[in-house]
Amino acid sequence: MDQKANDDMRINGRRARILTGNFHSVTQRIEKVADGRKVRLIAVSKLKPVNDILTLHDFPYHHRDFGENYAQELTEKAALLPPTIQWHMIGALQTNKCKPLAEQVANLYCVSSVDTAKKADALEKGRAVLAGKQELGAKLRVLVQVNTSGEAEKSGVEPGEAAGLCRHVREKCPHLVLGGLMTIGALARSREASTGEGVNDDFTVLRETRDRVAEELGVERRELELSMGMSADFESAIGMGSDEVRVGTTIFGERPARKDAKIQAETTEEEEEEEGEK
């Protein structure tokens, strides 16, 4: 981590109150529907500045799990922020970017969008190189992405092909650990689920796929987590058995256009004075 950049980082007091309020609301909603189960909340910080992330990682929440969609943005942010953060790569990842990401970001906790054996192999190679340079506390967690909606533009393996890819990760990638299955699903189904008008078929398909994969691999279902649900439908997803949800805009607000996004926010003198008066 670039210590000077971290020391110079400013947290806008007004912005911090908004973020922590939103975060508290989301965690309360999760607890209400989780019914005692532990559900991992990935705060999706795509196109948001490191100042926002540090706000939620610091006292009082000490949140650790943050998700990014772009490999370069994740790498840049990881260099500026504490190594205690657990980074999740949740966006589509090109094969040629897998090895550099796995090698350069030691606190990369999970890659949630593995949909080919080539990507798994590239992540394996990157992690093996990093393991040769330093001691790693744990293997890199990966999720196999399943295209549950059948949409041509969506990434992910077909449900019937998930077991084969899961087996490849378990048997051919010693520096990776298979965490479970992930889906994004169809937007229309997410909207229906958010209104309580019906069960999201994508969630049903992923759960059934997980059960079949567990049976084919000869493992307990609880060994394979389900990652499904985003801002619009995370409560419904938890009700359907999701073990982790990805929530972005509900916590951070609307995102800027990618060309306008900044890795580190600029803080005005007035905002710094306000922070100093707290």
Protein Blocks (a to p, Z undefined) as FASTA:
>chain_A
ZZklmmmpccdfklmmmmmmmmmmmmmmmmmmnnopacdddddfehiafklmmmmmmcfk
lpabdcdfbfklmmmmmmmmcfkbccddfbdcdfklmmmmmmmmmklmbdckbcbfklmm
mmmmmmmmmmmmpccfbdcdddddddfkopakbgcddfklmmmmmmmmmmmmmkbccfbd
cdebjfklmmmmmnopaccfklmmmmmmmmmmmmmnopafklpccdeddfklmmmmmmno
pabdcdfklmnopaddfklpcfbdcddfklmmmmmmZZ
